[in-house]
């Protein structure tokens, strides 16, 4: 039995059942939501390897749903499956975060081929992101190790999570509110200094003994991980 889970958000019961049957015959596990609200709730509470969305859905339309899913999960492959086939409709779908756009009516074998292609690409992306690098800093997400040059750096679980978030967003200024939400799952309280404390912990471990500093403060805005000169902030 395949471990690949696919969510189908489609209000046309007969079509949803037909897609489910075809996918299950090809070894996939499927779940169905018949309106956008239920689809949103399922996408937010469960992990799926791929999501198929109709556009004309009750409660929440497919475009809005796609955009919402992308905020919570930027990596899950999304296929929009709809009768709206104009260039403008397709561009809007891609703008909202869809990876592929199939116009009804369609042949199931085409859908199956698109699904397999997206899953293959997603797996390649996962494998290529197990090791993160910036300058001479290397972070291995599988072995949970960090090093700069020849020096191994020991981090706590929260320090590792914070560094991973910064390196995945290297070059971008990340606000304290974003860090609080993504790393601590809390709303940022201006009365707490926990983020500054952890950023300082990281600086001592990955910057203090190295000439090139990687963690930089943008006063009033947040922090950015980037390569800069020996005397940069």
Rosetta silent file (secondary structure, phi, psi, omega in degrees, C-alpha in Angstrom):
SEQUENCE: XXXXXXXXXXXXXXXXXXXXXXXXXXXXXXXXXXXXXXXXXXXXXXXXXXXXXXXXXXXXXXXXXXXXXXXXXXXXXXXXXXXXXXXXXXXXXXXXXXXXXXXXXXXXXXXXXXXXXXXXXXXXXXXXXXXXXXXXXXXXXXXXXXXXXXXXXXXXXXXXXXXXXXXXXXXXXXXXXXXXXXXXXXXXXXXXXXXXXXXXXXXXXXXXXXXXXXXXXXXXXXXXXXXXXXXXX
SCORE:     score description
SCORE:     0.000 S_00000001
   1 L     0.000  132.640 -179.218    0.000    0.000    0.000 S_00000001
   2 L   -71.693  146.727  175.142    1.339    3.421   -0.970 S_00000001
   3 L   -92.249    2.110 -178.037    2.002    6.017    1.736 S_00000001
   4 L   -79.425  119.949 -178.106    1.212    8.834   -0.713 S_00000001
   5 E  -105.883  131.489 -179.565   -1.895   10.705    0.417 S_00000001
   6 E  -123.318  128.332  175.492   -3.849   12.863   -2.015 S_00000001
   7 E   -96.898  129.483  177.780   -6.612   15.288   -1.045 S_00000001
   8 E  -113.950  118.298  177.740   -9.311   15.890   -3.646 S_00000001
   9 E  -108.965  101.867 -172.045  -11.484   18.986   -3.165 S_00000001
  10 L  -151.454  123.886 -176.454  -14.311   18.587   -5.673 S_00000001
  11 L   -85.558  -11.296  177.046  -18.024   19.281   -5.203 S_00000001
  12 L   -85.181  104.149 -170.497  -19.127   17.079   -8.106 S_00000001
  13 H   -58.343  -45.300 -177.724  -19.600   13.803   -6.248 S_00000001
  14 H   -61.584  -42.655  179.521  -19.496   11.546   -9.305 S_00000001
  15 H   -68.123  -42.544  179.151  -16.256   13.107  -10.564 S_00000001
  16 H   -59.704  -44.223  179.946  -14.648   13.040   -7.117 S_00000001
  17 H   -64.978  -37.326 -179.883  -15.525    9.358   -6.716 S_00000001
  18 H   -66.045  -42.568  178.450  -14.190    8.586  -10.183 S_00000001
  19 H   -64.874  -43.792  178.530  -10.850   10.289   -9.461 S_00000001
  20 H   -57.900  -47.740 -178.457  -10.589    8.525   -6.112 S_00000001
  21 H   -60.096  -46.075 -179.501  -11.254    5.143   -7.682 S_00000001
  22 H   -63.215  -41.781 -179.399   -8.667    5.683  -10.407 S_00000001
  23 H   -69.134  -40.384  179.722   -6.009    6.885   -7.983 S_00000001
  24 H   -67.224  -33.280  175.494   -6.621    4.086   -5.505 S_00000001
  25 H   -66.327  -21.251  177.677   -6.344    1.543   -8.329 S_00000001
  26 L   -99.825   13.948  171.443   -2.894    3.028   -8.951 S_00000001
  27 L    93.086    4.879  179.802   -1.845    2.611   -5.334 S_00000001
  28 L   -91.340  154.589  171.885   -2.551    6.064   -3.881 S_00000001
  29 E   -96.752  135.050 -176.083   -4.483    6.855   -0.709 S_00000001
  30 E  -127.591  151.003  171.454   -7.205    9.452   -1.224 S_00000001
  31 E  -136.602  148.973 -174.011   -9.458   11.673    0.866 S_00000001
  32 E  -125.003  139.642  168.472  -12.269   13.895   -0.422 S_00000001
  33 E  -122.520  134.614 -175.273  -13.764   17.224    0.592 S_00000001
  34 L   -98.383    2.678  171.402  -16.930   18.334   -1.205 S_00000001
  35 L  -149.649  165.788 -174.369  -16.635   22.054   -0.435 S_00000001
  36 H   -66.449  -33.145 -178.913  -13.891   24.619    0.059 S_00000001
  37 H   -65.787  -48.352  178.378  -14.423   25.067    3.797 S_00000001
  38 H   -64.738  -39.592  177.831  -13.987   21.372    4.560 S_00000001
  39 H   -59.791  -41.689  178.726  -11.087   21.229    2.117 S_00000001
  40 H   -62.313  -46.019 -178.879   -9.369   24.091    3.932 S_00000001
  41 H   -63.230  -42.401  179.527   -9.829   22.429    7.304 S_00000001
  42 H   -66.857  -40.499 -179.639   -8.515   19.082    6.038 S_00000001
  43 H   -65.687  -31.424 -178.459   -5.515   20.696    4.321 S_00000001
  44 H   -82.177  -25.710 -174.198   -4.605   22.552    7.520 S_00000001
  45 H  -104.090  -12.755 -179.330   -4.990   19.600    9.898 S_00000001
  46 L  -124.894  160.816  176.790   -3.584   16.725    7.814 S_00000001
  47 L  -102.382  126.889  178.857   -0.442   16.130    5.801 S_00000001
  48 L  -124.631  150.262  176.643   -0.881   15.374    2.107 S_00000001
  49 L   -83.612  -20.929 -179.584    1.646   14.653   -0.613 S_00000001
  50 E  -163.213  149.320  179.803   -0.521   16.382   -3.236 S_00000001
  51 E  -128.822  133.854  175.783   -3.812   18.304   -3.421 S_00000001
  52 E  -110.660  124.953 -176.104   -6.279   18.462   -6.316 S_00000001
  53 E  -120.729  131.989  163.798   -8.615   21.492   -6.295 S_00000001
  54 L   -79.326  161.065  177.654  -11.699   22.361   -8.307 S_00000001
  55 L   -91.229  -49.809 -177.023  -12.198   26.109   -8.780 S_00000001
  56 L   -83.547   82.451 -177.903  -15.971   26.478   -8.508 S_00000001
  57 L  -111.461  147.238  171.703  -16.406   25.204   -4.966 S_00000001
  58 L   -66.273  155.821  175.359  -19.091   26.002   -2.372 S_00000001
  59 L    74.311  -65.713 -179.698  -18.047   28.044    0.698 S_00000001
  60 L  -132.374  124.940 -178.356  -14.504   28.907   -0.471 S_00000001
  61 L   -73.836  164.174 -173.794  -13.542   28.943   -4.154 S_00000001
  62 H   -62.403  -35.450  178.924  -10.500   27.071   -5.399 S_00000001
  63 H   -63.460  -48.323 -179.853   -8.383   30.167   -6.040 S_00000001
  64 H   -63.818  -41.257 -179.876   -8.883   31.444   -2.503 S_00000001
  65 H   -64.342  -42.714  179.026   -8.345   27.981   -1.077 S_00000001
  66 H   -59.596  -46.161  179.813   -5.134   27.513   -3.051 S_00000001
  67 H   -62.001  -40.258  179.021   -3.742   30.816   -1.784 S_00000001
  68 H   -65.655  -41.622  178.355   -4.656   29.888    1.800 S_00000001
  69 H   -62.994  -40.205 -178.069   -2.991   26.488    1.555 S_00000001
  70 H   -61.586  -33.074  178.763    0.157   28.098    0.137 S_00000001
  71 H   -65.248  -43.362 -177.787    0.494   30.309    3.222 S_00000001
  72 H   -80.192  -34.332 -175.439    0.419   27.293    5.530 S_00000001
  73 L  -141.156   92.773 -176.380    2.260   24.867    3.267 S_00000001
  74 L   -73.149   -9.857 -171.371    4.428   26.385    0.530 S_00000001
  75 L  -105.077  -23.419 -174.625    5.739   23.017   -0.667 S_00000001
  76 L   -64.464  130.923  177.481    2.761   20.699   -1.210 S_00000001
  77 E   -66.303  136.953 -179.778    2.051   20.201   -4.948 S_00000001
  78 E  -127.557  127.414  174.285   -1.359   21.578   -6.009 S_00000001
  79 E  -111.005  125.958  174.575   -3.228   20.744   -9.217 S_00000001
  80 E   -93.232  130.306 -174.786   -6.211   22.874  -10.171 S_00000001
  81 E  -124.290  108.984 -169.397   -8.857   20.883  -12.022 S_00000001
  82 E  -155.290  159.477  175.715  -11.562   23.055  -13.572 S_00000001
  83 L   -81.618  -10.039 -179.800  -13.804   23.829  -16.523 S_00000001
  84 L   -81.626  103.820 -169.839  -12.434   27.398  -16.561 S_00000001
  85 L  -113.906   11.092 -179.559   -9.882   27.137  -19.343 S_00000001
  86 L   -72.379  161.389  178.247   -9.061   30.663  -20.489 S_00000001
  87 H   -59.449  -39.191  179.835   -5.503   31.963  -20.326 S_00000001
  88 H   -62.922  -41.147  179.061   -6.586   34.462  -17.660 S_00000001
  89 H   -62.931  -43.297 -179.349   -8.044   31.656  -15.514 S_00000001
  90 H   -65.173  -44.216 -179.903   -4.841   29.642  -15.794 S_00000001
  91 H   -61.818  -38.909  178.346   -2.641   32.626  -14.978 S_00000001
  92 H   -64.648  -41.314  178.039   -4.772   33.372  -11.922 S_00000001
  93 H   -59.872  -45.944  179.047   -4.439   29.769  -10.781 S_00000001
  94 H   -66.834  -35.991  178.595   -0.650   29.879  -11.077 S_00000001
  95 H   -63.006  -34.677 -179.244   -0.599   33.298   -9.399 S_00000001
  96 L   -80.109   -7.945  174.349   -2.476   31.829   -6.409 S_00000001
  97 L   118.229    4.469  179.336    0.118   29.082   -6.071 S_00000001
  98 L   -67.971  145.513  175.759   -1.011   26.162   -8.261 S_00000001
  99 L   -91.349  -25.353 -179.154    1.729   23.944   -9.690 S_00000001
 100 E  -151.840  160.379 -173.408   -0.405   22.648  -12.547 S_00000001
 101 E  -143.935  113.896 -178.024   -3.762   23.432  -14.157 S_00000001
 102 E  -115.672  129.743 -176.827   -5.880   20.833  -15.981 S_00000001
 103 E   -92.608  133.526  174.116   -9.024   21.814  -17.881 S_00000001
 104 L   -78.055  147.793   -6.733  -12.151   19.642  -17.782 S_00000001
 105 L   -74.843  156.598 -177.448  -12.999   17.416  -19.536 S_00000001
 106 L  -142.298  163.110  173.999   -9.746   15.483  -19.289 S_00000001
 107 L   -91.464  137.003 -177.081   -8.446   11.953  -19.624 S_00000001
 108 H   -58.020  -36.863 -178.389   -7.600   10.267  -16.341 S_00000001
 109 H   -63.193  -29.294  175.683   -4.255    9.065  -17.691 S_00000001
 110 H   -68.784  -45.027  177.345   -3.260   12.711  -18.254 S_00000001
 111 H   -58.759  -44.869 -178.862   -4.135   13.567  -14.648 S_00000001
 112 H   -61.142  -42.249  179.491   -2.200   10.517  -13.454 S_00000001
 113 H   -63.888  -41.369  179.713    0.865   11.529  -15.486 S_00000001
 114 H   -65.335  -41.491  179.314    0.759   15.080  -14.093 S_00000001
 115 H   -60.546  -48.418 -178.829    0.429   13.739  -10.530 S_00000001
 116 H   -62.369  -38.348  179.932    3.420   11.424  -10.932 S_00000001
 117 H   -65.339  -42.933 -179.643    5.510   14.234  -12.434 S_00000001
 118 H   -68.346  -39.737  178.894    4.732   16.604   -9.557 S_00000001
 119 H   -65.039  -38.699  178.359    5.380   13.949   -6.910 S_00000001
 120 H   -64.859  -42.187  179.224    8.718   13.119   -8.526 S_00000001
 121 H   -65.915  -40.792 -179.900    9.679   16.791   -8.572 S_00000001
 122 H   -63.316  -40.456  178.935    8.597   17.252   -4.947 S_00000001
 123 H   -65.287  -39.458  177.456   10.709   14.276   -3.862 S_00000001
 124 H   -64.089  -39.013  178.638   13.731   15.680   -5.694 S_00000001
 125 H   -63.759  -40.747  179.459   13.185   19.038   -3.971 S_00000001
 126 H   -62.122  -46.628 -178.416   13.076   17.336   -0.566 S_00000001
 127 H   -63.903  -36.419 -177.713   16.318   15.465   -1.234 S_00000001
 128 H   -76.060  -14.037 -178.305   18.070   18.595   -2.473 S_00000001
 129 L  -103.594   10.792  179.263   17.098   20.532    0.648 S_00000001
 130 L   -74.276  -23.736  175.842   18.478   18.089    3.229 S_00000001
 131 E  -118.945  120.700 -179.592   21.756   20.024    3.275 S_00000001
 132 E  -108.677  142.539 -177.634   21.556   23.827    3.568 S_00000001
 133 E  -139.694  146.858  166.630   24.540   26.105    3.008 S_00000001
 134 E  -151.757  129.521 -174.664   25.540   29.727    3.219 S_00000001
 135 L    52.452 -125.937  179.167   29.174   30.855    2.989 S_00000001
 136 L  -100.142   13.065  177.699   31.166   28.209    4.938 S_00000001
 137 E   -90.811  128.597  178.643   28.180   27.279    7.136 S_00000001
 138 E  -124.595  133.894 -179.224   26.673   23.852    6.448 S_00000001
 139 E  -127.414  117.506  179.581   23.475   22.512    8.002 S_00000001
 140 E  -100.617  112.817 -175.846   22.482   18.851    7.543 S_00000001
 141 L   -74.248  -22.040  179.257   18.767   18.411    8.246 S_00000001
 142 L   -78.487  -50.410 -178.087   19.004   14.613    8.324 S_00000001
 143 L   -87.028   -5.839 -179.716   21.854   14.227   10.791 S_00000001
 144 L    58.216   43.808  179.474   20.926   17.455   12.634 S_00000001
 145 E  -118.999  152.457  179.402   24.509   18.711   12.467 S_00000001
 146 E  -134.504  140.871  176.896   25.939   22.169   11.840 S_00000001
 147 E  -148.261  153.820  169.605   29.472   23.208   10.967 S_00000001
 148 E  -122.771  114.965 -174.830   31.460   26.225    9.823 S_00000001
 149 L    61.658 -120.068 -179.880   34.469   25.187    7.802 S_00000001
 150 L   -97.775    3.045 -174.406   36.121   22.420    9.836 S_00000001
 151 E   -99.269  122.338  174.443   34.424   23.385   13.109 S_00000001
 152 E   -81.582  138.545 -176.183   31.403   21.404   14.335 S_00000001
 153 E  -119.760  123.812  179.546   28.818   23.508   16.160 S_00000001
 154 L   -88.777  126.309  178.881   26.515   22.070   18.825 S_00000001
 155 L  -124.390  149.540  171.161   23.012   23.572   18.873 S_00000001
 156 L   -75.430  171.142 -178.344   19.947   22.976   21.006 S_00000001
 157 H   -60.411  -42.233 -179.579   16.708   21.948   19.282 S_00000001
 158 H   -71.496  -37.625  176.214   15.340   25.507   19.308 S_00000001
 159 H   -63.273  -40.363  178.760   18.615   26.995   18.135 S_00000001
 160 H   -63.603  -44.872 -179.704   18.670   24.478   15.292 S_00000001
 161 H   -63.129  -40.381  179.361   15.066   25.318   14.339 S_00000001
 162 H   -65.983  -44.629  178.905   15.811   29.046   14.401 S_00000001
 163 H   -64.614  -40.238  178.033   18.933   28.661   12.269 S_00000001
 164 H   -59.960  -43.228 -179.939   17.068   26.425    9.803 S_00000001
 165 H   -64.799  -41.116  179.860   14.345   29.055    9.429 S_00000001
 166 H   -67.296  -42.445 -176.361   16.902   31.811    8.897 S_00000001
 167 H   -72.550  -31.448  176.146   18.965   29.867    6.372 S_00000001
 168 H   -70.278  -18.789  178.356   15.883   28.815    4.392 S_00000001
 169 L  -116.872   30.370 -176.156   15.060   32.516    4.164 S_00000001
 170 L   -56.496  139.356 -178.200   18.629   33.730    3.657 S_00000001
 171 L    88.383  -10.519 -179.733   18.817   37.232    2.281 S_00000001
 172 L  -106.476  139.796  175.397   15.356   38.107    3.623 S_00000001
 173 L   -79.138  120.227 -177.287   14.707   40.256    6.687 S_00000001
 174 E  -105.490  123.508 -178.028   12.656   38.125    9.086 S_00000001
 175 L   -74.626  160.909  176.469   10.603   39.963   11.704 S_00000001
 176 H   -63.191  -33.957  178.631   10.411   38.945   15.353 S_00000001
 177 H   -63.735  -41.012  177.874    6.707   38.282   14.839 S_00000001
 178 H   -64.220  -43.460  179.837    7.496   35.793   12.064 S_00000001
 179 H   -63.471  -44.008  179.677   10.096   34.046   14.208 S_00000001
 180 H   -60.063  -41.043 -178.760    7.721   33.863   17.170 S_00000001
 181 H   -69.887  -48.483 -172.564    5.018   32.332   14.991 S_00000001
 182 H   -77.632  -35.031 -174.352    7.193   29.849   13.070 S_00000001
 183 H   -98.129  -37.153 -178.054    9.570   28.726   15.835 S_00000001
 184 H  -109.202   -6.091 -178.846    7.566   29.126   19.027 S_00000001
 185 L    55.073   41.024  178.759    4.018   29.008   17.610 S_00000001
 186 L  -133.008  161.002  171.169    3.069   32.079   19.614 S_00000001
 187 L   -78.910  137.987 -175.863    2.019   35.650   18.897 S_00000001
 188 L   -66.595  127.911  177.178    4.939   38.004   19.401 S_00000001
 189 L  -107.160  117.771 -177.679    4.829   39.829   22.723 S_00000001
 190 L   -63.588  -12.539  179.833    6.865   43.036   22.695 S_00000001
 191 L   -86.048   -5.324 -179.168    7.448   42.520   26.414 S_00000001
 192 L  -106.329  148.571  179.124    9.526   39.383   25.927 S_00000001
 193 L  -115.316   19.822 -175.748   13.160   39.173   24.869 S_00000001
 194 H   -59.410  -36.370 -178.407   13.246   35.430   24.152 S_00000001
 195 H   -69.179  -44.752  177.190   13.963   35.996   20.447 S_00000001
 196 H   -59.579  -38.698 -179.754   16.863   38.367   21.116 S_00000001
 197 H   -62.230  -46.440 -178.182   18.225   35.847   23.626 S_00000001
 198 H   -71.257  -34.639  175.554   18.161   32.989   21.120 S_00000001
 199 H   -63.918  -39.095  177.868   19.586   35.109   18.323 S_00000001
 200 H   -67.078  -37.925  174.773   22.457   36.009   20.658 S_00000001
 201 H   -56.784  -47.655 -179.192   22.941   32.311   21.499 S_00000001
 202 H   -62.863  -43.685 -179.081   23.236   31.595   17.769 S_00000001
 203 H   -58.734  -42.627 -179.567   25.607   34.510   17.185 S_00000001
 204 H   -62.246  -33.927 -174.706   27.962   33.260   19.890 S_00000001
 205 H   -87.524  -38.255 -174.296   28.047   29.814   18.324 S_00000001
 206 H  -107.881   -9.010 -176.610   28.138   30.486   14.581 S_00000001
 207 L  -120.414  -37.980 -165.863   29.572   34.034   14.329 S_00000001
 208 L   -56.340  -40.891 -175.633   31.699   35.036   17.312 S_00000001
 209 L   -98.009   18.971 -177.910   34.843   33.070   16.414 S_00000001
 210 L  -127.323  140.361 -176.752   34.616   33.631   12.667 S_00000001
 211 L   -66.997  -34.909  179.694   35.707   36.710   10.677 S_00000001
 212 L   -93.174  117.682 -179.308   32.680   36.685    8.356 S_00000001
 213 L   -88.053  141.369 -176.286   29.461   37.365   10.265 S_00000001
 214 L  -110.212  -32.154 -178.686   26.237   35.802    8.993 S_00000001
 215 E   -94.734  123.921 -176.960   23.474   37.017   11.346 S_00000001
 216 E  -126.984  143.996  179.516   22.654   40.715   10.943 S_00000001
 217 E   -99.281  132.141  168.946   20.165   42.972   12.711 S_00000001
 218 E  -107.949  104.340 -171.846   17.932   45.420   10.894 S_00000001
 219 L   -56.409  128.578  179.278   16.865   47.723   13.708 S_00000001
 220 L    80.042   -2.783 -176.495   13.101   47.890   14.066 S_00000001
 221 L  -122.605  -41.889 -179.908   12.623   45.276   11.342 S_00000001
 222 E   144.872 -146.610 -174.811   14.204   41.980   12.350 S_00000001
 223 E  -128.744  153.964  177.493   17.103   39.741   11.381 S_00000001
 224 E  -140.177  139.731  174.755   18.670   38.511    8.161 S_00000001
 225 E  -100.103  116.903 -179.516   21.126   35.718    7.450 S_00000001
 226 L  -158.187  157.996  177.945   23.557   36.769    4.737 S_00000001
 227 L   -83.844  132.735 -179.879   27.241   36.748    3.915 S_00000001
 228 L  -145.187 -177.182 -176.417   28.987   40.055    4.538 S_00000001
 229 L   -73.199  171.920 -175.671   32.415   41.445    5.265 S_00000001
 230 L   -58.223  -31.955 -174.665   34.527   40.813    8.423 S_00000001
 231 L  -107.417   14.271 -179.382   33.352   43.942   10.214 S_00000001
 232 L   -72.543  158.973  178.217   29.694   43.930    9.186 S_00000001
 233 L   -62.434    0.000    0.000   26.898   44.004   11.749 S_00000001
